[in-house]
Amino acid sequence: MFFCRLAFVLVCLGIFTSAQAQGQGLEQAEKLLLAENASAARRAVQELAPATQEEDIQRLWILALSHMRENAPRAALPYLERLVTLAPEPARFRLELARALFLTEQEARAEYHFQAAMGGALSFAEIATVHEYLQTMEQRKQWQGHARVALVHQSNPAHRSGEDTLNIGGALLLPLPPVERATGVEVALGATYLPKLSSDLRARAHLLATGQFFEDKALDRGHLRFELGVLALGDHGRQLGAGLALQGAFDKGGRLMHGAGVYASFQQSFGRKTHLALRAGVDRLRYRGVPQMDGHRVTGSAELSRILAPQLRVQAGLHWAYHHAQTAHNRRSTATVSMGGQYAFRGGFVGGLETQLGQTRVPEANPLQLQYGPERSTRLGLTARLMHRDYTLRGFAPVLVLGYEAQSSNVPVNAYDNLRLSVAATRSF
């Protein structure tokens, strides 16, 4: 019994001595780092085996700073990435990671972390430094792009119906084909080119292609939009743009619609945490074989985002559109309000949630559906996103997106409910 107690005391003493040595090693490394002896500081912690996560974070921070002090950002990156994964809330970790990414020419990711760091406690000198980095990246940015592939299950492809029958004029019942419920693939590809015209002026060429593809080719739809204009840059993240737009919609039989128009956009940051984006456009649209739908479409949007903390950002938006067709029952106005946010959890998971509520109004009833009256539809959308910082492919992090959209309407043919499963890729992690 005596020997058991003695062994227990020795084990506890060993653990205490080891923890004390770890703490002393970390303190010594910090002193060496403050004395501008980065190599010695790094050697002092490389062989340590931290007993707690806090000690591990302290060790990783010393290793990262030792490399950054020696102008070795590539060597520092693995430690800084791990720090932000383990502890996404400290602004200093985000700030140093952003600097390392900027120095290794990964500016898209650097911009994301500089903006996130603005949500934390920074000194005036650090805030000024972040603004300088952001302005430098904005001045030399030439390309932007995005891509998305989604698996879409729809009860109403091309906004048809989930109903089994269709009542026309209150008299005739027609069976709808069972293919109305279908699963397809949705693809979106976009690219923006911003060549420099002067120090604060850019030309802007933007191309966006989207498409939905189903087993029944008759349901396939595609859309192209091309914008050509200019973009003026200013202080406080200000961007003012304007230009011309061309677009077209297509199905199996060829072009469904084509149009031309103009657009204008405005962006600005307020303080270091809030960003506002406004956009408006007017398009003249013409539809194949349906001239009564020809007319102007006016659109407007406002989006407000705020970084509440390095690991938390929220956003809200308002989108409005009005299509003025030749016939009153083809005119419609749509308004959508959205709210959402993104949160980075300790350990690497990043989750996002967004909800949308929209309404569609038509001034007059369709002559073939007079019994229902003018259309009144309400649409609800929910979107959840999930990713992990440690799972990357060639500098991109896959994002799993699950969405649900349901529309109720007094006109049954316009009611639907859709599920969407997407796998996207992002450099904002």
C-alpha positions as CSV (number, residue, x, y, z in Angstrom):
1,M,0.0,0.0,0.0
2,F,2.9,2.3,0.9
3,F,4.5,1.7,-2.5
4,C,1.3,2.4,-4.4
5,R,0.9,5.8,-2.6
6,L,4.6,6.6,-3.3
7,A,4.1,5.8,-7.0
8,F,1.0,8.0,-7.2
9,V,2.9,10.9,-5.6
10,L,5.8,10.4,-8.0
11,V,3.5,10.4,-11.0
12,C,1.7,13.6,-9.8
13,L,5.1,15.2,-9.1
14,G,6.3,14.3,-12.6
15,I,3.2,15.8,-14.2
16,F,3.6,18.9,-12.2
17,T,7.3,19.2,-13.1
18,S,6.6,18.6,-16.8
19,A,3.8,21.3,-16.8
20,Q,6.1,23.7,-15.0
21,A,8.8,23.0,-17.6
22,Q,6.4,23.6,-20.4
23,G,5.3,26.9,-19.0
24,Q,8.9,28.0,-18.4
25,G,9.8,27.0,-22.0
26,L,7.0,29.1,-23.4
27,E,7.9,32.1,-21.2
28,Q,11.5,31.8,-22.3
29,A,10.6,31.6,-26.0
30,E,8.4,34.7,-25.6
31,K,11.3,36.6,-24.1
32,L,13.6,35.6,-26.9
33,L,11.0,36.7,-29.4
34,L,10.7,40.1,-27.8
35,A,14.5,40.3,-27.9
36,E,14.3,39.9,-31.7
37,N,15.9,36.4,-31.5
38,A,13.4,34.6,-33.6
39,S,15.5,31.5,-34.4
40,A,16.2,30.9,-30.7
41,A,12.6,31.4,-29.8
42,R,11.6,28.8,-32.4
43,R,14.1,26.3,-31.2
44,A,12.9,26.7,-27.6
45,V,9.3,25.6,-28.4
46,Q,9.8,23.2,-31.3
47,E,10.3,20.2,-29.0
48,L,7.7,21.1,-26.4
49,A,4.6,18.9,-26.1
50,P,1.8,21.2,-24.8
51,A,-0.5,19.7,-22.2
52,T,-3.4,22.0,-22.9
53,Q,-5.0,23.6,-25.9
54,E,-4.1,27.1,-24.6
55,E,-0.4,26.1,-24.4
56,D,-0.6,24.6,-27.9
57,I,-2.1,27.9,-29.2
58,Q,0.7,29.9,-27.4
59,R,3.3,27.5,-29.0
60,L,1.9,27.9,-32.5
61,W,1.8,31.7,-32.1
62,I,5.4,31.8,-31.2
63,L,6.4,29.5,-34.1
64,A,4.3,31.6,-36.6
65,L,5.7,35.0,-35.4
66,S,9.3,33.6,-35.5
67,H,8.9,32.8,-39.2
68,M,7.1,36.1,-39.9
69,R,9.9,38.1,-38.2
70,E,12.4,36.4,-40.5
71,N,10.3,37.3,-43.6
72,A,9.3,33.6,-44.2
73,P,5.4,33.9,-44.6
74,R,5.2,30.5,-46.4
75,A,6.8,28.8,-43.5
76,A,4.4,30.6,-41.1
77,L,1.2,29.8,-43.0
78,P,0.6,26.2,-41.6
79,Y,0.9,27.5,-38.0
80,L,-1.3,30.5,-38.7
81,E,-4.0,28.4,-40.4
82,R,-4.0,26.0,-37.4
83,L,-4.3,29.0,-35.0
84,V,-7.4,30.4,-36.8
85,T,-8.9,26.8,-36.9
86,L,-8.4,26.3,-33.2
87,A,-9.3,29.9,-32.1
88,P,-11.2,31.9,-34.8
89,E,-12.1,34.7,-32.4
90,P,-8.8,36.6,-31.7
91,A,-8.3,39.4,-34.2
92,R,-4.5,39.2,-34.0
93,F,-4.4,35.6,-35.4
94,R,-6.6,36.7,-38.4
95,L,-4.5,39.8,-39.0
96,E,-1.2,37.9,-39.1
97,L,-2.8,35.2,-41.3
98,A,-4.0,37.8,-43.7
99,R,-0.5,39.4,-43.8
100,A,1.0,36.0,-44.6
101,L,-1.5,35.4,-47.4
102,F,-1.0,38.8,-48.9
103,L,2.8,38.3,-48.9
104,T,2.3,34.9,-50.7
105,E,0.0,36.6,-53.3
106,Q,-3.2,34.8,-52.1
107,E,-5.1,38.1,-52.1
108,A,-8.7,36.8,-52.2
109,R,-8.2,34.9,-49.0
110,A,-6.1,37.8,-47.5
111,E,-9.0,40.2,-48.1
112,Y,-11.4,37.9,-46.3
113,H,-9.3,37.7,-43.2
114,F,-8.4,41.4,-43.1
115,Q,-12.1,42.2,-43.1
116,A,-12.8,39.6,-40.4
117,A,-10.0,41.0,-38.2
118,M,-11.8,44.4,-38.4
119,G,-14.5,42.9,-36.2
120,G,-12.0,42.5,-33.3
121,A,-10.1,44.7,-31.0
122,L,-7.4,46.5,-33.0
123,S,-5.3,49.5,-32.3
124,F,-5.5,52.6,-34.5
125,A,-2.2,51.7,-36.1
126,E,-3.5,48.2,-36.9
127,I,-6.7,49.6,-38.4
128,A,-4.8,52.0,-40.6
129,T,-2.5,49.1,-41.7
130,V,-5.5,47.0,-42.7
131,H,-7.0,49.8,-44.7
132,E,-3.7,50.2,-46.6
133,Y,-3.6,46.5,-47.4
134,L,-7.3,46.5,-48.6
135,Q,-6.8,49.6,-50.7
136,T,-3.6,48.1,-52.3
137,M,-5.4,44.8,-53.2
138,E,-8.4,46.7,-54.6
139,Q,-6.1,48.8,-56.8
140,R,-4.4,45.8,-58.4
141,K,-7.3,43.4,-58.6
142,Q,-8.1,42.4,-62.2
143,W,-10.0,39.2,-62.1
144,Q,-12.9,37.8,-60.1
145,G,-14.8,34.6,-60.6
146,H,-17.2,32.1,-59.1
147,A,-18.6,28.7,-59.9
148,R,-21.4,26.5,-58.5
149,V,-22.8,23.1,-59.2
150,A,-26.1,22.0,-57.6
151,L,-28.3,19.0,-57.5
152,V,-31.9,20.3,-57.8
153,H,-35.0,18.4,-56.9
154,Q,-38.1,20.3,-58.1
155,S,-41.8,19.8,-58.0
156,N,-42.1,22.6,-60.5
157,P,-39.2,22.8,-63.0
158,A,-39.2,26.1,-64.9
159,H,-41.9,27.2,-62.4
160,R,-44.5,24.8,-63.7
161,S,-46.8,23.0,-61.2
162,G,-46.8,20.2,-58.6
163,E,-50.5,19.9,-59.1
164,D,-51.9,16.7,-60.7
165,T,-54.6,18.6,-62.8
166,L,-54.9,22.1,-64.2
167,N,-58.2,24.0,-64.3
168,I,-58.5,26.3,-67.3
169,G,-61.4,28.7,-67.4
170,G,-63.1,26.9,-64.6
171,A,-64.3,24.2,-67.0
172,L,-61.6,22.0,-68.4
173,L,-59.4,19.7,-66.4
174,L,-56.2,18.6,-68.0
175,P,-53.8,16.0,-66.5
176,L,-50.3,17.3,-66.1
177,P,-47.4,15.0,-67.1
178,P,-45.7,13.1,-64.3
179,V,-42.3,14.5,-65.3
180,E,-43.3,17.7,-63.6
181,R,-41.4,16.4,-60.5
182,A,-37.8,16.1,-61.6
183,T,-34.2,16.1,-60.4
184,G,-31.7,18.0,-62.4
185,V,-28.3,19.6,-62.3
186,E,-27.8,23.4,-62.0
187,V,-24.6,25.0,-63.1
188,A,-23.5,28.6,-62.7
189,L,-20.2,30.1,-64.0
190,G,-19.2,33.8,-63.7
191,A,-16.1,35.9,-64.4
192,T,-15.3,39.6,-64.2
193,Y,-12.4,41.3,-65.8
194,L,-11.3,44.7,-64.4
195,P,-8.5,46.2,-66.6
196,K,-6.9,49.4,-65.3
197,L,-7.8,52.6,-67.2
198,S,-6.2,55.0,-64.6
199,S,-5.3,55.0,-60.9
200,D,-8.9,55.0,-59.8
201,L,-10.8,54.0,-62.9
202,R,-11.4,50.4,-64.2
203,A,-13.1,49.0,-67.2
204,R,-15.5,46.2,-66.3
205,A,-16.5,43.2,-68.4
206,H,-18.7,40.6,-66.6
207,L,-20.1,37.4,-68.0
208,L,-22.6,35.1,-66.1
209,A,-23.9,31.8,-67.4
210,T,-26.4,29.6,-65.6
211,G,-28.3,26.5,-66.6
212,Q,-30.6,23.8,-65.4
213,F,-30.4,20.4,-67.0
214,F,-33.0,17.5,-66.6
215,E,-33.4,14.0,-67.9
216,D,-36.3,15.4,-69.9
217,K,-34.5,17.8,-72.2
218,A,-37.7,19.8,-72.8
219,L,-37.3,21.1,-69.2
220,D,-33.7,22.4,-69.8
221,R,-33.1,26.1,-69.4
222,G,-30.1,28.4,-69.8
223,H,-29.4,32.1,-69.3
224,L,-26.5,34.3,-70.3
225,R,-25.9,37.9,-69.2
226,F,-23.0,40.1,-70.3
227,E,-22.2,43.5,-68.8
228,L,-19.7,46.1,-70.1
229,G,-19.0,49.3,-68.2
230,V,-16.7,51.3,-65.9
231,L,-15.9,51.2,-62.2
232,A,-14.6,54.2,-60.2
233,L,-12.8,53.6,-56.9
234,G,-12.6,55.9,-53.9
235,D,-11.9,56.2,-50.2
236,H,-13.7,54.2,-47.6
237,G,-14.1,51.2,-49.9
238,R,-16.3,53.3,-52.3
239,Q,-17.0,51.9,-55.7
240,L,-19.3,53.5,-58.3
241,G,-20.1,51.6,-61.5
242,A,-22.3,51.9,-64.5
243,G,-22.6,50.2,-67.9
244,L,-24.7,48.3,-70.5
245,A,-26.1,44.8,-70.3
246,L,-27.1,42.1,-72.8
247,Q,-28.9,38.9,-71.9
248,G,-30.7,35.9,-73.3
249,A,-32.6,32.9,-72.1
250,F,-32.6,29.5,-74.0
251,D,-34.4,26.2,-74.0
252,K,-34.2,23.1,-76.2
253,G,-35.9,25.0,-79.1
254,G,-33.5,27.9,-79.0
255,R,-33.8,31.4,-77.7
256,L,-36.7,32.1,-75.4
257,M,-36.0,35.7,-74.6
258,H,-33.4,38.4,-75.3
259,G,-32.9,41.9,-73.9
260,A,-30.7,44.9,-73.5
261,G,-30.4,47.4,-70.7
262,V,-28.4,49.6,-68.4
263,Y,-27.2,49.2,-64.8
264,A,-25.6,51.3,-62.0
265,S,-24.0,50.2,-58.8
266,F,-22.6,51.7,-55.6
267,Q,-20.6,50.3,-52.7
268,Q,-19.1,51.9,-49.5
269,S,-17.9,50.9,-46.1
270,F,-19.1,52.8,-43.0
271,G,-16.5,52.6,-40.2
272,R,-14.5,49.4,-40.3
273,K,-17.3,46.8,-39.8
274,T,-20.3,47.8,-42.0
275,H,-20.6,47.6,-45.7
276,L,-23.4,48.8,-48.0
277,A,-24.0,47.7,-51.6
278,L,-26.7,49.2,-53.9
279,R,-27.6,48.2,-57.5
280,A,-30.3,49.3,-60.0
281,G,-31.0,48.3,-63.6
282,V,-33.5,48.6,-66.4
283,D,-33.8,46.0,-69.2
284,R,-35.9,45.9,-72.3
285,L,-37.0,42.3,-72.8
286,R,-38.5,40.5,-75.8
287,Y,-40.0,37.0,-75.7
288,R,-40.1,34.5,-78.5
289,G,-43.7,33.9,-79.7
290,V,-45.2,35.8,-76.8
291,P,-45.2,39.5,-77.7
292,Q,-47.7,40.3,-75.0
293,M,-44.9,39.6,-72.5
294,D,-42.5,42.1,-74.1
295,G,-41.7,45.1,-72.0
296,H,-39.3,46.7,-69.5
297,R,-38.1,45.2,-66.3
298,V,-36.8,47.4,-63.5
299,T,-34.7,45.9,-60.7
300,G,-33.2,47.3,-57.5
301,S,-31.3,45.8,-54.6
302,A,-29.7,46.9,-51.3
303,E,-27.4,44.7,-49.2
304,L,-26.0,45.5,-45.8
305,S,-23.4,43.4,-44.0
306,R,-21.7,43.9,-40.7
307,I,-18.8,42.1,-39.0
308,L,-19.7,41.7,-35.4
309,A,-16.6,39.7,-34.4
310,P,-13.8,38.0,-36.2
311,Q,-15.8,34.8,-36.2
312,L,-19.3,36.3,-36.8
313,R,-20.7,38.3,-39.7
314,V,-24.4,39.1,-40.5
315,Q,-26.1,40.5,-43.5
316,A,-29.5,41.7,-44.7
317,G,-30.9,42.5,-48.1
318,L,-33.8,43.8,-50.0
319,H,-34.4,42.9,-53.7
320,W,-37.2,44.4,-55.8
321,A,-38.2,43.8,-59.5
322,Y,-41.1,45.0,-61.7
323,H,-41.9,43.7,-65.1
324,H,-44.1,46.0,-67.2
325,A,-45.5,43.9,-70.0
326,Q,-47.8,44.9,-72.8
327,T,-50.8,43.1,-71.2
328,A,-51.8,43.7,-67.6
329,H,-52.0,40.1,-66.6
330,N,-48.4,39.6,-67.6
331,R,-47.1,42.5,-65.4
332,R,-45.7,41.5,-62.1
333,S,-43.8,43.0,-59.1
334,T,-41.7,40.9,-56.8
335,A,-40.1,42.0,-53.5
336,T,-37.8,39.8,-51.4
337,V,-36.3,40.4,-47.9
338,S,-33.3,38.3,-46.7
339,M,-31.4,37.9,-43.5
340,G,-28.6,35.6,-42.6
341,G,-25.1,35.2,-41.0
342,Q,-22.0,33.1,-40.9
343,Y,-20.2,31.8,-37.8
344,A,-16.7,30.2,-37.4
345,F,-16.7,27.5,-34.7
346,R,-13.6,26.5,-32.8
347,G,-12.1,23.4,-34.5
348,G,-12.5,24.6,-38.1
349,F,-16.2,24.3,-38.9
350,V,-17.8,27.4,-40.5
351,G,-21.6,27.5,-40.8
352,G,-24.0,29.9,-42.4
353,L,-27.8,30.3,-42.5
354,E,-30.0,32.5,-44.6
355,T,-33.7,33.0,-44.8
356,Q,-35.7,34.8,-47.6
357,L,-39.3,35.9,-47.7
358,G,-40.7,37.2,-51.0
359,Q,-44.0,38.2,-52.5
360,T,-45.2,38.4,-56.1
361,R,-48.2,40.5,-57.1
362,V,-50.0,40.7,-60.5
363,P,-52.5,43.5,-61.1
364,E,-55.0,41.6,-63.2
365,A,-56.1,37.9,-63.5
366,N,-55.1,35.8,-66.4
367,P,-58.1,35.5,-68.7
368,L,-57.7,31.7,-68.7
369,Q,-57.8,31.6,-64.9
370,L,-60.3,34.2,-64.0
371,Q,-61.7,32.1,-61.2
372,Y,-58.5,32.5,-59.2
373,G,-58.3,36.3,-59.5
374,P,-55.0,38.3,-59.7
375,E,-52.0,36.2,-58.6
376,R,-50.9,36.6,-55.0
377,S,-47.9,34.4,-54.2
378,T,-45.6,34.2,-51.2
379,R,-42.2,32.5,-51.3
380,L,-40.1,31.2,-48.4
381,G,-36.5,30.2,-48.8
382,L,-34.0,28.7,-46.3
383,T,-30.4,28.0,-47.1
384,A,-27.8,26.4,-44.9
385,R,-24.0,26.2,-45.6
386,L,-21.3,24.2,-44.0
387,M,-17.6,23.9,-44.6
388,H,-14.4,22.9,-42.7
389,R,-11.2,25.0,-42.9
390,D,-8.9,21.9,-42.9
391,Y,-10.5,20.3,-46.0
392,T,-9.2,22.1,-49.1
393,L,-8.3,21.4,-52.7
394,R,-5.7,23.5,-54.5
395,G,-6.4,26.5,-52.3
396,F,-10.3,26.1,-52.4
397,A,-12.5,24.9,-49.6
398,P,-15.6,22.8,-50.6
399,V,-18.9,24.2,-49.3
400,L,-22.0,22.0,-48.8
401,V,-25.2,24.0,-49.4
402,L,-28.7,22.7,-48.6
403,G,-31.6,24.9,-49.6
404,Y,-35.4,24.7,-49.5
405,E,-37.8,26.9,-51.3
406,A,-41.6,26.8,-51.2
407,Q,-44.1,29.1,-52.8
408,S,-47.8,29.3,-52.0
409,S,-50.2,30.9,-54.4
410,N,-53.9,31.5,-55.0
411,V,-53.2,30.2,-58.5
412,P,-52.4,26.5,-58.0
413,V,-50.2,26.2,-61.1
414,N,-47.8,28.7,-59.6
415,A,-47.3,26.8,-56.3
416,Y,-44.2,24.7,-55.8
417,D,-41.6,23.4,-53.4
418,N,-38.0,22.7,-54.3
419,L,-35.0,21.2,-52.6
420,R,-31.5,22.1,-53.6
421,L,-28.2,20.4,-52.7
422,S,-25.1,22.2,-53.9
423,V,-21.4,21.7,-53.7
424,A,-19.6,25.0,-54.1
425,A,-16.0,26.1,-53.6
426,T,-14.7,29.2,-51.9
427,R,-11.4,31.0,-51.1
428,S,-13.1,32.9,-48.2
429,F,-12.0,30.6,-45.3
